[in-house]
Amino acid sequence: MESLPPAQEVNVIIVEDESLYRDMLRRALDQDPCVHVVGTFAEPYSVLKDPAVARAGVALLDIDLNSDLNGFELGLRLRRTYPRIGLVFLSNFAEEAFIATLRRQKMSGWAYLLKKSVRDVPTLSRVIQGVTQGMIAIDPELANTLQPRKKTKLDELTPRQRDILKLLAQGYSNQAIAEELGIAVKSVENHMNDMLSRLEVDSSDRRIHPRVAAVLCYLYETRFP
């Protein structure tokens, strides 16, 4: 399985109704030289009218915007208008219904993060880069609490492959997975190729990226405790 390409410059918009948290997000993103905030918004309807959105590669969206249009619905509207925009949904709580809806639509290029995690700039940067490339990522805390359902494809994986898949679901590149697990990048690649075979992911199918297919499989075959 091929790794993710190097980090690239990306324009980002922030949609967050709490001014202090919105400012904190912007300051955090200012620490990443590859990320450029091109617009911040307090309410969702102004986003749909602002020309800055057309320049954005990623939208950071608080789900609860204290409006009749929440961040999740706004993200779906943005995706219909701008099919290539990456979506990073932010929430104070783990809301399985939103993840399940995204999973059923088989959308790519999205992430779901807990608000407390975005203070970790490397996590936020990793996720932003991932969604620009069509990847799917979920919050590290959520990934560590998801539990396999009974009698699923995950039963076919080795413990090492399950560890790799969990990191893959957090948006880690092959290099980052290797560093996290203390193994060689080549070993990660070998495990991933075998993992795809066990998950019955067709690497030759160009309609979906193998990494996305593997993460979708992980989300289908797990549940919150």
FIKOLZA-1660 file (N, C-alpha, C; in steps of 0.1 Angstrom, whole numbers, plus 5000, padded with zeros to 4 digits):
% residues 225
   i   px   py   pz ch aa at
   1 5009 4988 5000  A  M  N
   1 5000 5000 5000  A  M CA
   1 5009 5012 5000  A  M  C
   2 5006 5022 4991  A  E  N
   2 5014 5034 4990  A  E CA
   2 5012 5043 5002  A  E  C
   3 5022 5051 5005  A  S  N
   3 5021 5060 5017  A  S CA
   3 5015 5073 5012  A  S  C
   4 5012 5082 5022  A  L  N
   4 5007 5095 5018  A  L CA
   4 5018 5104 5013  A  L  C
   5 5014 5113 5003  A  P  N
   5 5024 5122 4998  A  P CA
   5 5029 5132 5009  A  P  C
   6 5040 5139 5006  A  P  N
   6 5045 5149 5016  A  P CA
   6 5034 5160 5019  A  P  C
   7 5036 5167 5030  A  A  N
   7 5027 5178 5033  A  A CA
   7 5027 5189 5023  A  A  C
   8 5015 5194 5020  A  Q  N
   8 5014 5205 5010  A  Q CA
   8 5007 5217 5016  A  Q  C
   9 5008 5228 5010  A  E  N
   9 5001 5240 5015  A  E CA
   9 4986 5239 5013  A  E  C
  10 4979 5243 5023  A  V  N
  10 4964 5242 5022  A  V CA
  10 4957 5254 5028  A  V  C
  11 4947 5259 5022  A  N  N
  11 4939 5269 5027  A  N CA
  11 4927 5263 5035  A  N  C
  12 4925 5270 5047  A  V  N
  12 4915 5264 5056  A  V CA
  12 4905 5275 5060  A  V  C
  13 4892 5271 5062  A  I  N
  13 4883 5280 5068  A  I CA
  13 4879 5274 5082  A  I  C
  14 4875 5282 5091  A  I  N
  14 4871 5278 5104  A  I CA
  14 4857 5282 5107  A  I  C
  15 4848 5273 5111  A  V  N
  15 4834 5277 5114  A  V CA
  15 4831 5272 5128  A  V  C
  16 4831 5282 5137  A  E  N
  16 4830 5279 5152  A  E CA
  16 4823 5291 5158  A  E  C
  17 4812 5289 5165  A  D  N
  17 4804 5300 5171  A  D CA
  17 4810 5305 5184  A  D  C
  18 4819 5298 5191  A  E  N
  18 4825 5303 5203  A  E CA
  18 4838 5311 5199  A  E  C
  19 4838 5324 5202  A  S  N
  19 4849 5333 5197  A  S CA
  19 4862 5329 5203  A  S  C
  20 4863 5325 5216  A  L  N
  20 4875 5321 5222  A  L CA
  20 4881 5309 5216  A  L  C
  21 4872 5299 5213  A  Y  N
  21 4877 5286 5207  A  Y CA
  21 4881 5289 5193  A  Y  C
  22 4873 5297 5186  A  R  N
  22 4877 5300 5172  A  R CA
  22 4891 5307 5171  A  R  C
  23 4894 5316 5180  A  D  N
  23 4907 5322 5180  A  D CA
  23 4918 5312 5184  A  D  C
  24 4914 5303 5193  A  M  N
  24 4924 5293 5197  A  M CA
  24 4928 5284 5185  A  M  C
  25 4917 5280 5177  A  L  N
  25 4920 5272 5165  A  L CA
  25 4929 5279 5155  A  L  C
  26 4926 5292 5154  A  R  N
  26 4934 5300 5144  A  R CA
  26 4949 5301 5149  A  R  C
  27 4951 5303 5162  A  R  N
  27 4964 5304 5167  A  R CA
  27 4972 5291 5165  A  R  C
  28 4964 5280 5168  A  A  N
  28 4970 5266 5166  A  A CA
  28 4975 5264 5152  A  A  C
  29 4966 5268 5142  A  L  N
  29 4969 5265 5128  A  L CA
  29 4980 5275 5123  A  L  C
  30 4982 5286 5130  A  D  N
  30 4992 5295 5126  A  D CA
  30 5006 5289 5129  A  D  C
  31 5007 5279 5137  A  Q  N
  31 5019 5273 5140  A  Q CA
  31 5024 5263 5129  A  Q  C
  32 5015 5260 5120  A  D  N
  32 5018 5251 5109  A  D CA
  32 5021 5259 5096  A  D  C
  33 5033 5260 5091  A  P  N
  33 5036 5268 5080  A  P CA
  33 5029 5264 5067  A  P  C
  34 5024 5252 5067  A  C  N
  34 5017 5247 5055  A  C CA
  34 5002 5250 5054  A  C  C
  35 4997 5255 5066  A  V  N
  35 4983 5258 5067  A  V CA
  35 4980 5273 5067  A  V  C
  36 4971 5278 5059  A  H  N
  36 4968 5292 5058  A  H CA
  36 4953 5294 5060  A  H  C
  37 4949 5301 5071  A  V  N
  37 4935 5303 5074  A  V CA
  37 4930 5315 5065  A  V  C
  38 4920 5312 5056  A  V  N
  38 4916 5322 5047  A  V CA
  38 4902 5328 5051  A  V  C
  39 4896 5323 5062  A  G  N
  39 4883 5328 5066  A  G CA
  39 4879 5321 5079  A  G  C
  40 4873 5329 5088  A  T  N
  40 4867 5324 5101  A  T CA
  40 4853 5329 5102  A  T  C
  41 4844 5320 5107  A  F  N
  41 4830 5323 5107  A  F CA
  41 4824 5319 5120  A  F  C
  42 4814 5327 5124  A  A  N
  42 4807 5324 5137  A  A CA
  42 4794 5317 5135  A  A  C
  43 4788 5318 5123  A  E  N
  43 4775 5312 5120  A  E CA
  43 4775 5306 5106  A  E  C
  44 4767 5296 5104  A  P  N
  44 4769 5288 5091  A  P CA
  44 4764 5294 5079  A  P  C
  45 4754 5302 5079  A  Y  N
  45 4748 5307 5066  A  Y CA
  45 4757 5317 5060  A  Y  C
  46 4766 5325 5067  A  S  N
  46 4775 5334 5061  A  S CA
  46 4786 5326 5054  A  S  C
  47 4789 5314 5057  A  V  N
  47 4799 5306 5050  A  V CA
  47 4794 5303 5036  A  V  C
  48 4781 5301 5034  A  L  N
  48 4776 5297 5021  A  L CA
  48 4777 5309 5011  A  L  C
  49 4778 5321 5016  A  K  N
  49 4778 5333 5008  A  K CA
  49 4792 5339 5006  A  K  C
  50 4802 5334 5013  A  D  N
  50 4815 5340 5013  A  D CA
  50 4824 5335 5002  A  D  C
  51 4829 5343 4993  A  P  N
  51 4838 5338 4982  A  P CA
  51 4851 5332 4987  A  P  C
  52 4855 5334 5000  A  A  N
  52 4867 5328 5005  A  A CA
  52 4866 5313 5005  A  A  C
  53 4854 5308 5006  A  V  N
  53 4852 5293 5007  A  V CA
  53 4857 5286 4994  A  V  C
  54 4856 5293 4983  A  A  N
  54 4860 5287 4970  A  A CA
  54 4875 5285 4970  A  A  C
  55 4883 5292 4978  A  R  N
  55 4897 5290 4979  A  R CA
  55 4902 5280 4989  A  R  C
  56 4892 5275 4997  A  A  N
  56 4896 5266 5008  A  A CA
  56 4897 5252 5004  A  A  C
  57 4907 5245 5009  A  G  N
  57 4909 5231 5006  A  G CA
  57 4903 5223 5017  A  G  C
  58 4901 5229 5029  A  V  N
  58 4896 5222 5041  A  V CA
  58 4887 5231 5049  A  V  C
  59 4876 5226 5054  A  A  N
  59 4868 5234 5063  A  A CA
  59 4868 5227 5077  A  A  C
  60 4871 5234 5087  A  L  N
  60 4870 5230 5101  A  L CA
  60 4856 5234 5106  A  L  C
  61 4848 5224 5110  A  L  N
  61 4834 5227 5113  A  L CA
  61 4830 5222 5127  A  L  C
  62 4827 5231 5136  A  D  N
  62 4821 5227 5148  A  D CA
  62 4807 5222 5145  A  D  C
  63 4803 5210 5150  A  I  N
  63 4790 5204 5147  A  I CA
  63 4779 5212 5154  A  I  C
  64 4781 5216 5166  A  D  N
  64 4770 5224 5173  A  D CA
  64 4773 5239 5171  A  D  C
  65 4766 5245 5162  A  L  N
  65 4768 5259 5159  A  L CA
  65 4757 5268 5164  A  L  C
  66 4749 5263 5173  A  N  N
  66 4738 5271 5179  A  N CA
  66 4729 5277 5168  A  N  C
  67 4726 5269 5158  A  S  N
  67 4718 5273 5147  A  S CA
  67 4709 5262 5142  A  S  C
  68 4699 5265 5134  A  D  N
  68 4691 5254 5128  A  D CA
  68 4699 5246 5117  A  D  C
  69 4710 5252 5113  A  L  N
  69 4719 5245 5104  A  L CA
  69 4732 5241 5112  A  L  C
  70 4734 5228 5115  A  N  N
  70 4746 5224 5123  A  N CA
  70 4758 5222 5113  A  N  C
  71 4769 5220 5120  A  G  N
  71 4782 5219 5112  A  G CA
  71 4782 5207 5103  A  G  C
  72 4775 5196 5107  A  F  N
  72 4775 5184 5099  A  F CA
  72 4767 5187 5086  A  F  C
  73 4755 5193 5087  A  E  N
  73 4747 5196 5076  A  E CA
  73 4754 5206 5067  A  E  C
  74 4761 5216 5073  A  L  N
  74 4768 5226 5065  A  L CA
  74 4779 5219 5057  A  L  C
  75 4786 5209 5063  A  G  N
  75 4797 5202 5056  A  G CA
  75 4791 5195 5044  A  G  C
  76 4780 5189 5045  A  L  N
  76 4774 5182 5034  A  L CA
  76 4770 5192 5023  A  L  C
  77 4765 5203 5027  A  R  N
  77 4762 5214 5016  A  R CA
  77 4775 5218 5009  A  R  C
  78 4785 5221 5017  A  L  N
  78 4798 5225 5011  A  L CA
  78 4803 5214 5002  A  L  C
  79 4802 5202 5005  A  R  N
  79 4807 5191 4997  A  R CA
  79 4799 5191 4984  A  R  C
  80 4786 5194 4984  A  R  N
  80 4779 5194 4971  A  R CA
  80 4783 5205 4962  A  R  C
  81 4787 5216 4968  A  T  N
  81 4791 5228 4960  A  T CA
  81 4806 5227 4956  A  T  C
  82 4814 5222 4966  A  Y  N
  82 4828 5221 4963  A  Y CA
  82 4832 5206 4966  A  Y  C
  83 4831 5197 4956  A  P  N
  83 4832 5183 4958  A  P CA
  83 4846 5179 4964  A  P  C
  84 4856 5187 4962  A  R  N
  84 4870 5183 4967  A  R CA
  84 4874 5189 4980  A  R  C
  85 4865 5196 4987  A  I  N
  85 4868 5202 4999  A  I CA
  85 4869 5192 5010  A  I  C
  86 4880 5192 5018  A  G  N
  86 4881 5183 5030  A  G CA
  86 4873 5188 5041  A  G  C
  87 4867 5179 5049  A  L  N
  87 4858 5183 5060  A  L CA
  87 4864 5177 5073  A  L  C
  88 4866 5186 5083  A  V  N
  88 4870 5182 5096  A  V CA
  88 4860 5186 5106  A  V  C
  89 4852 5176 5111  A  F  N
  89 4841 5179 5121  A  F CA
  89 4846 5179 5135  A  F  C
  90 4842 5189 5143  A  L  N
  90 4847 5190 5157  A  L CA
  90 4835 5189 5166  A  L  C
  91 4837 5182 5177  A  S  N
  91 4826 5180 5187  A  S CA
  91 4832 5179 5201  A  S  C
  92 4824 5183 5210  A  N  N
  92 4828 5181 5224  A  N CA
  92 4826 5167 5229  A  N  C
  93 4817 5159 5222  A  F  N
  93 4814 5146 5226  A  F CA
  93 4815 5136 5214  A  F  C
  94 4817 5123 5217  A  A  N
  94 4817 5113 5207  A  A CA
  94 4802 5110 5203  A  A  C
  95 4798 5114 5191  A  E  N
  95 4784 5112 5187  A  E CA
  95 4785 5102 5175  A  E  C
  96 4781 5090 5179  A  E  N
  96 4783 5079 5169  A  E CA
  96 4773 5081 5157  A  E  C
  97 4762 5087 5159  A  A  N
  97 4752 5089 5148  A  A CA
  97 4759 5096 5136  A  A  C
  98 4767 5107 5139  A  F  N
  98 4773 5114 5128  A  F CA
  98 4783 5105 5121  A  F  C
  99 4791 5098 5128  A  I  N
  99 4801 5089 5122  A  I CA
  99 4794 5078 5114  A  I  C
 100 4783 5073 5119  A  A  N
 100 4776 5063 5112  A  A CA
 100 4770 5068 5099  A  A  C
 101 4765 5080 5099  A  T  N
 101 4759 5086 5087  A  T CA
 101 4770 5088 5076  A  T  C
 102 4782 5093 5080  A  L  N
 102 4793 5095 5071  A  L CA
 102 4797 5081 5065  A  L  C
 103 4797 5072 5074  A  R  N
 103 4802 5058 5070  A  R CA
 103 4792 5052 5059  A  R  C
 104 4779 5054 5062  A  R  N
 104 4769 5049 5052  A  R CA
 104 4770 5055 5039  A  R  C
 105 4773 5068 5038  A  Q  N
 105 4775 5075 5026  A  Q CA
 105 4788 5072 5018  A  Q  C
 106 4796 5065 5025  A  K  N
 106 4809 5061 5019  A  K CA
 106 4817 5073 5014  A  K  C
 107 4816 5084 5021  A  M  N
 107 4823 5096 5018  A  M CA
 107 4838 5095 5022  A  M  C
 108 4846 5101 5014  A  S  N
 108 4860 5102 5017  A  S CA
 108 4864 5116 5020  A  S  C
 109 4876 5119 5025  A  G  N
 109 4881 5132 5027  A  G CA
 109 4874 5139 5039  A  G  C
 110 4872 5132 5050  A  W  N
 110 4866 5137 5062  A  W CA
 110 4873 5132 5074  A  W  C
 111 4871 5140 5085  A  A  N
 111 4877 5136 5098  A  A CA
 111 4867 5140 5109  A  A  C
 112 4868 5133 5120  A  Y  N
 112 4859 5136 5132  A  Y CA
 112 4869 5137 5144  A  Y  C
 113 4870 5149 5150  A  L  N
 113 4879 5151 5161  A  L CA
 113 4871 5156 5173  A  L  C
 114 4875 5152 5185  A  L  N
 114 4871 5159 5197  A  L CA
 114 4877 5172 5199  A  L  C
 115 4870 5182 5204  A  K  N
 115 4876 5195 5205  A  K CA
 115 4888 5196 5213  A  K  C
 116 4889 5188 5224  A  K  N
 116 4900 5188 5232  A  K CA
 116 4913 5183 5226  A  K  C
 117 4912 5176 5215  A  S  N
 117 4923 5170 5208  A  S CA
 117 4930 5180 5198  A  S  C
 118 4922 5191 5194  A  V  N
 118 4928 5200 5184  A  V CA
 118 4938 5209 5190  A  V  C
 119 4940 5209 5203  A  R  N
 119 4951 5217 5209  A  R CA
 119 4964 5210 5206  A  R  C
 120 4964 5198 5202  A  D  N
 120 4976 5191 5198  A  D CA
 120 4978 5194 5183  A  D  C
 121 4987 5203 5180  A  V  N
 121 4989 5208 5167  A  V CA
 121 4993 5197 5157  A  V  C
 122 5002 5188 5161  A  P  N
 122 5006 5177 5151  A  P CA
 122 4994 5169 5147  A  P  C
 123 4985 5166 5157  A  T  N
 123 4973 5158 5154  A  T CA
 123 4964 5166 5144  A  T  C
 124 4962 5179 5146  A  L  N
 124 4953 5187 5138  A  L CA
 124 4960 5188 5124  A  L  C
 125 4973 5190 5123  A  S  N
 125 4980 5192 5110  A  S CA
 125 4979 5179 5102  A  S  C
 126 4981 5168 5109  A  R  N
 126 4981 5154 5103  A  R CA
 126 4967 5152 5096  A  R  C
 127 4957 5155 5104  A  V  N
 127 4943 5153 5099  A  V CA
 127 4940 5162 5087  A  V  C
 128 4944 5175 5088  A  I  N
 128 4941 5184 5077  A  I CA
 128 4948 5179 5064  A  I  C
 129 4961 5175 5065  A  Q  N
 129 4968 5170 5053  A  Q CA
 129 4961 5157 5048  A  Q  C
 130 4956 5149 5057  A  G  N
 130 4950 5136 5053  A  G CA
 130 4937 5139 5045  A  G  C
 131 4928 5148 5050  A  V  N
 131 4915 5150 5043  A  V CA
 131 4917 5157 5030  A  V  C
 132 4928 5165 5028  A  T  N
 132 4930 5171 5015  A  T CA
 132 4933 5160 5005  A  T  C
 133 4938 5149 5009  A  Q  N
 133 4942 5138 5000  A  Q CA
 133 4931 5127 5000  A  Q  C
 134 4919 5130 5005  A  G  N
 134 4908 5121 5004  A  G CA
 134 4908 5111 5015  A  G  C
 135 4916 5112 5025  A  M  N
 135 4917 5102 5036  A  M CA
 135 4905 5104 5046  A  M  C
 136 4904 5094 5055  A  I  N
 136 4894 5095 5066  A  I CA
 136 4902 5093 5079  A  I  C
 137 4898 5101 5089  A  A  N
 137 4905 5100 5101  A  A CA
 137 4895 5103 5113  A  A  C
 138 4897 5096 5124  A  I  N
 138 4889 5099 5136  A  I CA
 138 4898 5102 5147  A  I  C
 139 4893 5108 5158  A  D  N
 139 4900 5112 5169  A  D CA
 139 4908 5101 5176  A  D  C
 140 4921 5103 5180  A  P  N
 140 4928 5092 5186  A  P CA
 140 4921 5086 5198  A  P  C
 141 4914 5094 5206  A  E  N
 141 4907 5089 5218  A  E CA
 141 4896 5079 5213  A  E  C
 142 4889 5083 5203  A  L  N
 142 4878 5075 5198  A  L CA
 142 4883 5062 5192  A  L  C
 143 4894 5063 5184  A  A  N
 143 4900 5051 5178  A  A CA
 143 4904 5041 5189  A  A  C
 144 4909 5046 5201  A  N  N
 144 4913 5037 5211  A  N CA
 144 4902 5031 5219  A  N  C
 145 4890 5037 5218  A  T  N
 145 4878 5031 5225  A  T CA
 145 4869 5023 5217  A  T  C
 146 4870 5024 5203  A  L  N
 146 4862 5015 5195  A  L CA
 146 4865 5000 5197  A  L  C
 147 4855 4992 5198  A  Q  N
 147 4856 4978 5200  A  Q CA
 147 4851 4970 5188  A  Q  C
 148 4858 4959 5185  A  P  N
 148 4854 4951 5173  A  P CA
 148 4840 4945 5176  A  P  C
 149 4832 4944 5166  A  R  N
 149 4820 4936 5167  A  R CA
 149 4823 4922 5166  A  R  C
 150 4814 4913 5169  A  K  N
 150 4816 4899 5169  A  K CA
 150 4816 4893 5155  A  K  C
 151 4826 4884 5152  A  K  N
 151 4827 4877 5140  A  K CA
 151 4827 4887 5128  A  K  C
 152 4838 4894 5127  A  T  N
 152 4840 4904 5116  A  T CA
 152 4853 4901 5109  A  T  C
 153 4856 4909 5098  A  K  N
 153 4868 4907 5091  A  K CA
 153 4880 4910 5100  A  K  C
 154 4878 4918 5110  A  L  N
 154 4889 4922 5119  A  L CA
 154 4895 4910 5126  A  L  C
 155 4887 4899 5127  A  D  N
 155 4892 4887 5134  A  D CA
 155 4903 4881 5126  A  D  C
 156 4904 4884 5113  A  E  N
 156 4914 4878 5105  A  E CA
 156 4927 4885 5106  A  E  C
 157 4928 4896 5113  A  L  N
 157 4940 4904 5114  A  L CA
 157 4949 4899 5125  A  L  C
 158 4962 4901 5124  A  T  N
 158 4971 4898 5135  A  T CA
 158 4971 4910 5144  A  T  C
 159 4975 4908 5157  A  P  N
 159 4976 4920 5166  A  P CA
 159 4983 4932 5161  A  P  C
 160 4995 4929 5154  A  R  N
 160 5002 4940 5148  A  R CA
 160 4994 4947 5137  A  R  C
 161 4987 4940 5129  A  Q  N
 161 4979 4946 5118  A  Q CA
 161 4967 4954 5124  A  Q  C
 162 4962 4950 5135  A  R  N
 162 4952 4958 5142  A  R CA
 162 4957 4971 5147  A  R  C
 163 4969 4970 5153  A  D  N
 163 4976 4982 5157  A  D CA
 163 4978 4992 5146  A  D  C
 164 4982 4987 5134  A  I  N
 164 4985 4995 5123  A  I CA
 164 4972 5001 5117  A  I  C
 165 4961 4993 5117  A  L  N
 165 4948 4998 5112  A  L CA
 165 4943 5009 5121  A  L  C
 166 4945 5008 5134  A  K  N
 166 4940 5018 5143  A  K CA
 166 4947 5031 5141  A  K  C
 167 4961 5030 5138  A  L  N
 167 4968 5043 5135  A  L CA
 167 4965 5048 5122  A  L  C
 168 4962 5039 5112  A  L  N
 168 4957 5044 5099  A  L CA
 168 4944 5051 5100  A  L  C
 169 4936 5047 5109  A  A  N
 169 4923 5054 5111  A  A CA
 169 4924 5067 5118  A  A  C
 170 4936 5070 5123  A  Q  N
 170 4939 5083 5129  A  Q CA
 170 4947 5092 5120  A  Q  C
 171 4948 5088 5107  A  G  N
 171 4955 5096 5097  A  G CA
 171 4970 5095 5096  A  G  C
 172 4976 5085 5103  A  Y  N
 172 4990 5084 5103  A  Y CA
 172 4995 5079 5089  A  Y  C
 173 5007 5085 5085  A  S  N
 173 5013 5080 5073  A  S CA
 173 5021 5067 5076  A  S  C
 174 5026 5060 5066  A  N  N
 174 5034 5048 5068  A  N CA
 174 5046 5051 5077  A  N  C
 175 5053 5063 5074  A  Q  N
 175 5065 5066 5082  A  Q CA
 175 5061 5069 5096  A  Q  C
 176 5050 5076 5099  A  A  N
 176 5046 5079 5112  A  A CA
 176 5042 5066 5120  A  A  C
 177 5035 5057 5113  A  I  N
 177 5032 5044 5119  A  I CA
 177 5044 5037 5123  A  I  C
 178 5054 5036 5114  A  A  N
 178 5067 5030 5117  A  A CA
 178 5073 5035 5130  A  A  C
 179 5073 5049 5131  A  E  N
 179 5080 5055 5142  A  E CA
 179 5072 5053 5155  A  E  C
 180 5058 5052 5154  A  E  N
 180 5050 5050 5165  A  E CA
 180 5052 5036 5171  A  E  C
 181 5053 5026 5162  A  L  N
 181 5054 5012 5166  A  L CA
 181 5068 5007 5167  A  L  C
 182 5078 5016 5163  A  G  N
 182 5092 5012 5164  A  G CA
 182 5096 5001 5155  A  G  C
 183 5091 5001 5142  A  I  N
 183 5094 4991 5132  A  I CA
 183 5098 4998 5119  A  I  C
 184 5103 4991 5110  A  A  N
 184 5107 4996 5097  A  A CA
 184 5095 5000 5088  A  A  C
 185 5097 5010 5080  A  V  N
 185 5086 5014 5071  A  V CA
 185 5083 5002 5061  A  V  C
 186 5093 4995 5057  A  K  N
 186 5090 4983 5048  A  K CA
 186 5082 4973 5055  A  K  C
 187 5084 4971 5068  A  S  N
 187 5076 4962 5076  A  S CA
 187 5061 4967 5076  A  S  C
 188 5059 4980 5078  A  V  N
 188 5046 4985 5078  A  V CA
 188 5039 4982 5065  A  V  C
 189 5046 4985 5054  A  E  N
 189 5041 4982 5040  A  E CA
 189 5037 4968 5038  A  E  C
 190 5046 4959 5043  A  N  N
 190 5043 4944 5042  A  N CA
 190 5030 4941 5050  A  N  C
 191 5029 4946 5062  A  H  N
 191 5018 4943 5070  A  H CA
 191 5005 4948 5064  A  H  C
 192 5006 4961 5058  A  M  N
 192 4994 4967 5052  A  M CA
 192 4990 4959 5040  A  M  C
 193 4999 4954 5032  A  N  N
 193 4995 4947 5020  A  N CA
 193 4988 4934 5024  A  N  C
 194 4993 4927 5034  A  D  N
 194 4986 4915 5039  A  D CA
 194 4973 4918 5045  A  D  C
 195 4973 4930 5053  A  M  N
 195 4960 4934 5059  A  M CA
 195 4949 4936 5049  A  M  C
 196 4953 4943 5038  A  L  N
 196 4943 4946 5027  A  L CA
 196 4937 4933 5022  A  L  C
 197 4946 4923 5020  A  S  N
 197 4941 4910 5015  A  S CA
 197 4931 4904 5025  A  S  C
 198 4935 4904 5037  A  R  N
 198 4926 4898 5048  A  R CA
 198 4913 4906 5049  A  R  C
 199 4913 4919 5047  A  L  N
 199 4901 4927 5047  A  L CA
 199 4893 4926 5034  A  L  C
 200 4898 4919 5024  A  E  N
 200 4892 4918 5011  A  E CA
 200 4890 4931 5004  A  E  C
 201 4901 4940 5006  A  V  N
 201 4901 4952 4999  A  V CA
 201 4908 4950 4985  A  V  C
 202 4902 4954 4975  A  D  N
 202 4908 4952 4961  A  D CA
 202 4916 4964 4958  A  D  C
 203 4929 4963 4959  A  S  N
 203 4939 4974 4957  A  S CA
 203 4939 4978 4942  A  S  C
 204 4934 4970 4933  A  S  N
 204 4933 4974 4919  A  S CA
 204 4921 4982 4916  A  S  C
 205 4912 4984 4925  A  D  N
 205 4899 4991 4922  A  D CA
 205 4903 5006 4924  A  D  C
 206 4903 5014 4913  A  R  N
 206 4907 5028 4913  A  R CA
 206 4896 5037 4918  A  R  C
 207 4884 5031 4921  A  R  N
 207 4873 5040 4925  A  R CA
 207 4874 5044 4939  A  R  C
 208 4883 5037 4947  A  I  N
 208 4885 5041 4961  A  I CA
 208 4899 5038 4965  A  I  C
 209 4905 5047 4973  A  H  N
 209 4919 5045 4977  A  H CA
 209 4919 5034 4988  A  H  C
 210 4929 5025 4987  A  P  N
 210 4930 5013 4996  A  P CA
 210 4930 5018 5011  A  P  C
 211 4937 5029 5014  A  R  N
 211 4937 5034 5028  A  R CA
 211 4923 5038 5032  A  R  C
 212 4915 5044 5024  A  V  N
 212 4902 5048 5027  A  V CA
 212 4893 5036 5029  A  V  C
 213 4895 5026 5020  A  A  N
 213 4887 5014 5021  A  A CA
 213 4890 5006 5034  A  A  C
 214 4902 5006 5038  A  A  N
 214 4906 4999 5051  A  A CA
 214 4900 5006 5063  A  A  C
 215 4900 5020 5063  A  V  N
 215 4895 5027 5074  A  V CA
 215 4880 5025 5075  A  V  C
 216 4873 5026 5063  A  L  N
 216 4859 5024 5062  A  L CA
 216 4855 5010 5068  A  L  C
 217 4863 5000 5064  A  C  N
 217 4861 4987 5069  A  C CA
 217 4862 4987 5085  A  C  C
 218 4872 4994 5090  A  Y  N
 218 4874 4994 5104  A  Y CA
 218 4862 5001 5111  A  Y  C
 219 4857 5011 5105  A  L  N
 219 4845 5018 5111  A  L CA
 219 4833 5010 5110  A  L  C
 220 4831 5002 5100  A  Y  N
 220 4820 4993 5098  A  Y CA
 220 4820 4982 5109  A  Y  C
 221 4832 4977 5112  A  E  N
 221 4833 4965 5120  A  E CA
 221 4836 4968 5134  A  E  C
 222 4835 4980 5139  A  T  N
 222 4837 4984 5153  A  T CA
 222 4825 4992 5158  A  T  C
 223 4825 4994 5171  A  R  N
 223 4814 5001 5177  A  R CA
 223 4819 5008 5189  A  R  C
 224 4812 5019 5194  A  F  N
 224 4816 5025 5207  A  F CA
 224 4811 5016 5218  A  F  C
 225 4819 5015 5229  A  P  N
 225 4815 5007 5240  A  P CA
 225 4802 5012 5247  A  P  C
% end
